[in-house]
Amino acid sequence: MPQRRVPSLFCAAVLLLAPAVASAQGHGGEVLEATTAAGDKVRLLPNGRWEFVDPVKADAAKAVAQRYPENQGCPPGTQGGLFGVGRCIQPGDRDYNRGSLNPSRR
């Protein structure tokens, strides 16, 4: 392997592993069990989300959550949101179809 590729591969590996390490920093990366004020058992996930322990309530909550557009992913005609990561850029936004950021290719 040429000497030039080693630093770039190392940087790529660090960038790919950084989110995984950062997400595990919260409270040890463990799932916490909790009880709501109404007495429902829930799991607190390391990424900040929560879910019901009872599968019937969990399915009902997922059905309610799917009604909201922010849980549907990017709507048709938008850009971005690759694999559920990043924001959805609507037509008319200044970042929509901006092309390359390289000044020599503008």
C-alpha positions in Angstrom: 0.0 0.0 0.0 1.5 3.4 -0.9 2.5 5.7 1.9 -0.1 8.4 0.9 -3.1 6.1 1.5 -2.2 5.1 5.0 -3.0 8.5 6.7 -6.2 9.0 4.6 -7.4 5.5 5.5 -6.6 6.1 9.2 -8.6 9.4 9.1 -11.5 7.7 7.4 -11.5 4.9 10.0 -11.5 7.5 12.8 -14.3 9.5 11.3 -16.4 6.3 10.8 -15.8 5.1 14.4 -16.3 8.5 16.1 -20.1 8.5 16.2 -20.2 5.0 17.7 -17.8 6.0 20.4 -19.6 9.2 21.1 -23.0 7.5 21.4 -21.6 5.0 24.0 -20.3 7.8 26.2 -23.8 8.9 27.5 -24.4 6.5 30.5 -22.2 3.6 29.5 -24.3 2.9 26.4 -26.7 0.9 28.5 -30.5 0.7 28.2 -32.1 2.0 31.4 -35.5 0.7 32.7 -37.8 3.3 34.1 -41.5 3.8 35.0 -43.6 6.7 33.8 -45.9 8.8 36.1 -48.8 6.7 34.8 -47.0 3.5 35.9 -46.0 2.2 32.4 -42.6 0.5 32.2 -40.3 2.0 29.5 -36.8 1.6 28.2 -34.5 4.7 28.0 -32.2 4.2 25.1 -28.6 5.6 24.9 -29.6 7.7 21.8 -32.1 9.7 23.8 -35.2 7.9 22.6 -37.5 5.7 24.7 -39.9 2.8 24.1 -42.5 0.9 26.0 -41.5 -2.4 27.5 -45.0 -3.9 26.8 -45.1 -4.9 23.1 -48.8 -4.1 22.7 -48.2 -0.5 23.9 -45.0 -0.3 21.8 -46.9 -1.2 18.7 -49.6 1.3 19.4 -47.0 4.0 20.0 -45.3 3.2 16.7 -48.6 3.4 14.8 -49.3 6.9 16.3 -45.7 8.0 15.6 -46.0 7.0 11.9 -48.8 9.6 11.4 -46.4 12.5 11.8 -44.5 13.6 8.7 -41.1 14.0 10.5 -41.2 10.2 11.1 -41.8 9.4 7.5 -38.3 10.3 6.2 -37.7 12.8 3.5 -40.8 13.6 1.3 -40.6 13.1 -2.4 -38.8 15.9 -4.3 -36.3 16.8 -1.5 -32.6 16.2 -1.4 -30.5 14.8 1.4 -31.4 12.4 4.2 -29.0 9.7 3.1 -29.9 6.5 5.0 -31.9 8.5 7.5 -29.0 10.8 8.4 -28.9 14.5 7.6 -31.6 17.0 6.9 -34.2 17.0 4.1 -33.6 20.0 1.8 -36.8 21.3 0.3 -37.0 22.9 -3.2 -36.4 26.7 -2.8 -33.9 26.3 0.0 -30.6 28.0 -0.8 -28.8 24.7 -0.3 -31.1 22.8 -2.8 -29.1 21.8 -5.9 -26.1 23.9 -5.0 -23.7 21.6 -6.9 -20.0 21.2 -6.1 -18.4 23.4 -3.4 -15.1 23.3 -5.3 -14.6 26.8 -6.7 -12.9 25.5 -9.8 -16.0 23.5 -10.8 -18.6 26.2 -10.4 
